[in-house]
């Protein structure tokens, strides 16, 4: 289940206050907040943007690609803060970032019990076990016929499946499939909007029938 509009509004408001109050302790933390200011899918969307720049497929970014990726994604930070965030993660000082590692560093904290639930939900959805959730995976797992717009005749079953996946997809580069990494990145954002572990647990179990 994607984050509700209310959860996204609450997350954005919470993050905006943190940015305004200067609660971040580092440039990387500020970048994390800037992503979450876009809602639960903010970090996942940045990952998609970085992949677009990965022309040679090596899954690495140099400082110029990193700056351009953030700029194209619409992250507004001082150039010095952008560079600081890059070098904060570039521990071995080789002037490159493996962007999967960078995104893991960028993720907000999440308890092991929450992570376990998210992985369990993804694996339940990924019926074929190929590491991707697609429309084919959703058939038999997600009941599209209960969707109000299916009942009203506005949408077909396939349309409902596409709408469902769109909640996890990147609006700027939708491809109709979601990887486990993207699913995790998305739920790290959702987790930020929910302070109570018990509520998060209940939400995940009810949404995915775990």
C-alpha positions in Angstrom: 0.0 0.0 0.0 1.4 3.4 -1.0 1.5 6.2 1.5 -1.8 8.0 1.8 -2.2 11.7 0.9 -2.5 12.4 4.6 0.7 10.6 5.4 2.6 12.4 2.7 1.2 15.8 3.9 2.2 15.1 7.4 5.7 13.9 6.3 6.3 17.0 4.2 5.1 19.3 7.0 7.3 17.5 9.6 10.4 17.7 7.3 9.8 21.4 6.4 9.8 22.3 10.1 13.1 20.3 10.6 14.7 22.1 7.7 13.5 25.5 8.9 14.8 24.9 12.4 18.2 23.8 11.2 17.9 20.4 13.0 20.2 18.7 10.5 23.7 18.0 11.7 25.4 17.4 8.4 25.0 18.1 4.6 24.0 14.5 4.1 21.2 14.8 6.7 20.0 18.0 4.9 20.0 16.2 1.6 17.9 13.4 3.2 15.4 16.0 4.5 15.3 17.7 1.1 14.4 14.4 -0.5 11.7 13.6 2.1 10.3 17.1 1.6 9.0 15.6 -1.7 7.1 12.9 0.2 7.6 9.2 0.9 8.9 8.5 -2.7 11.5 11.3 -2.6 14.6 9.1 -1.9 13.4 6.4 -4.4 12.9 9.1 -7.0 16.5 10.4 -6.5 17.7 6.8 -7.1 15.9 6.7 -10.4 17.4 10.0 -11.4 20.9 8.7 -10.7 20.3 5.6 -12.8 19.4 7.8 -15.8 22.9 9.4 -15.6 24.6 6.0 -15.4 25.4 5.8 -19.1 28.1 3.2 -18.8 26.2 1.0 -16.3 28.9 1.0 -13.7 26.5 2.2 -11.0 29.0 4.9 -9.9 28.9 8.7 -9.9 31.7 11.2 -9.9 31.2 14.6 -8.3 30.1 16.3 -11.6 27.4 13.6 -12.2 26.3 13.9 -8.5 25.9 17.7 -8.8 24.0 17.4 -12.0 21.8 14.6 -10.7 20.7 16.6 -7.7 20.2 19.7 -9.8 18.0 17.9 -12.3 16.0 16.3 -9.5 15.3 19.8 -8.2 17.3 19.6 -4.9 18.0 23.2 -3.8 21.2 23.2 -1.8 24.3 25.4 -1.7 27.1 23.9 -4.0 29.4 23.6 -0.9 26.7 21.5 0.9 26.3 19.3 -2.2 30.0 18.6 -2.3 30.1 18.0 1.5 27.3 15.4 1.2 29.3 13.7 -1.6 32.5 13.5 0.3 30.8 12.5 3.5 29.8 9.2 1.8 33.0 8.9 -0.3 34.9 7.2 2.6 37.7 5.7 0.6 38.3 9.1 -1.1 38.4 7.8 -4.7 36.1 10.6 -5.9 33.3 8.2 -6.9 30.1 7.0 -5.2 28.5 3.7 -5.8 24.9 5.1 -5.9 23.3 2.1 -4.2 25.6 2.6 -1.3 24.9 6.3 -1.3 21.1 5.7 -1.3 21.5 3.3 1.7 23.5 6.0 3.5 20.8 8.5 2.7 18.0 6.4 4.0 16.4 7.6 7.4 16.8 5.2 10.3 14.4 2.2 10.4 14.2 -0.5 13.1 15.0 -4.1 12.1 11.4 -5.1 12.8 10.1 -2.6 10.3 12.7 -3.6 7.7 11.7 -7.2 8.1 8.0 -6.4 7.4 8.9 -4.4 4.3 11.0 -7.2 2.8 8.3 -9.7 3.7 5.7 -7.6 1.9 7.9 -7.2 -1.2 8.6 -10.9 -1.4 4.9 -11.7 -1.1 4.2 -9.4 -4.1 7.1 -10.7 -6.1 5.4 -14.0 -7.1 7.9 -14.9 -9.8 10.9 -14.3 -7.5 12.8 -12.3 -10.1 13.3 -9.2 -7.9 10.7 -7.1 -9.7 7.1 -6.4 -9.0 5.1 -6.0 -12.2 1.4 -6.2 -13.3 1.8 -10.0 -13.7 3.0 -10.3 -10.1 0.0 -8.4 -8.8 -2.6 -10.7 -10.5 -3.9 -13.0 -7.8 -2.2 -11.0 -5.0 -4.0 -7.7 -5.3 -7.7 -7.7 -5.8 -8.3 -4.9 -8.4 -12.0 -5.7 -8.6 -12.5 -4.1 -5.2 -11.2 -0.8 -6.4 -13.9 1.9 -6.5 -13.0 3.0 -10.0 -13.1 -0.6 -11.2 -16.6 -1.0 -9.7 -17.8 2.3 -11.3 -16.4 1.2 -14.7 -13.9 4.0 -14.9 -10.9 1.7 -14.9 -10.2 -1.8 -16.2 -8.4 -4.4 -14.0 -5.1 -3.6 -15.9 -5.6 0.1 -15.3 -6.0 -0.5 -11.5 -2.8 -2.6 -11.5 -1.0 0.3 -13.3 -2.4 2.8 -10.9 -1.3 0.7 -7.9 2.3 0.4 -9.3 2.4 4.1 -10.0 2.2 4.8 -6.3 5.7 3.2 -5.9 7.1 4.4 -9.3 9.0 7.5 -10.0 6.7 10.1 -11.7 9.6 11.4 -13.8 10.6 8.0 -15.1 7.7 5.4 -14.7 8.5 2.0 -16.0 5.7 -0.1 -14.5 7.9 -2.2 -12.3 9.4 -1.9 -8.8 12.7 -3.4 -7.5 13.2 -4.5 -3.9 15.6 -1.6 -3.4 13.0 0.9 -4.7 10.3 -0.7 -2.5 12.7 -0.4 0.5 13.6 3.2 -0.4 9.9 4.1 -0.6 9.1 2.6 2.8 12.0 4.3 4.5 10.1 7.4 3.5 6.8 6.1 4.7 8.4 5.0 8.0 9.4 8.6 8.7 5.8 9.7 8.7 4.9 7.1 11.4 6.4 7.4 14.8 4.7 4.5 16.4 6.1 1.0 15.7 2.9 -0.8 16.6 1.0 1.4 14.1 3.5 0.7 11.3 3.3 -3.0 12.0 -0.5 -2.9 11.9 -0.5 -0.9 8.7 1.9 -3.2 6.9 0.1 -6.4 8.0 -3.3 -5.1 7.0 -2.1 -3.6 3.7 -0.3 -6.8 2.6 -2.1 -9.5 4.6 1.1 -10.6 6.3 
